[in-house]
Amino acid sequence: PTLIFGAEVARRGAEGLELATPLLLLAGISCGTIALLPFAAGTVLKMNLR
């Protein structure tokens, strides 16, 4: 998704269109990933320590 939305931002910027939507989607995906990553890492560590 990062590559897709990043390419969309570049395309919209070159055409002079609004950049807010793809940038907000990128920010949302990034924030969601940052919020869930510690839980996923903790689960993987618990599985490997058994």
C-alpha positions in Angstrom: 0.0 0.0 0.0 2.8 2.4 0.7 4.1 2.2 -2.9 0.7 2.5 -4.3 -0.4 5.5 -2.3 3.1 7.1 -2.7 2.8 6.8 -6.5 -0.7 8.2 -6.3 0.7 11.2 -4.4 3.4 11.8 -7.0 0.9 11.5 -9.8 -1.5 13.9 -8.2 1.3 16.3 -7.4 2.4 16.3 -11.0 -1.1 16.9 -12.2 -1.8 19.7 -9.6 -4.6 17.8 -7.9 -5.4 17.5 -4.2 -2.9 15.5 -2.2 -4.8 15.1 1.1 -6.6 11.8 0.5 -3.7 9.6 -0.4 -1.5 11.3 2.3 -4.2 10.7 4.9 -4.5 7.1 3.9 -0.7 6.7 4.2 -0.7 8.3 7.6 -3.6 6.1 8.8 -1.9 2.9 7.6 1.4 4.0 9.3 -0.3 4.8 12.6 -2.2 1.5 12.6 1.0 -0.4 11.9 2.9 1.4 14.6 0.0 0.8 17.1 -0.2 -3.0 16.3 3.5 -3.8 15.8 4.4 -4.2 19.6 1.5 -6.7 20.1 2.6 -8.7 17.0 6.2 -8.7 18.1 5.2 -9.8 21.6 3.1 -12.7 20.3 6.0 -13.9 18.1 8.4 -13.7 21.0 6.0 -15.7 23.2 5.6 -18.3 20.6 9.4 -18.7 20.1 10.1 -18.9 23.8 7.9 -22.0 24.3 
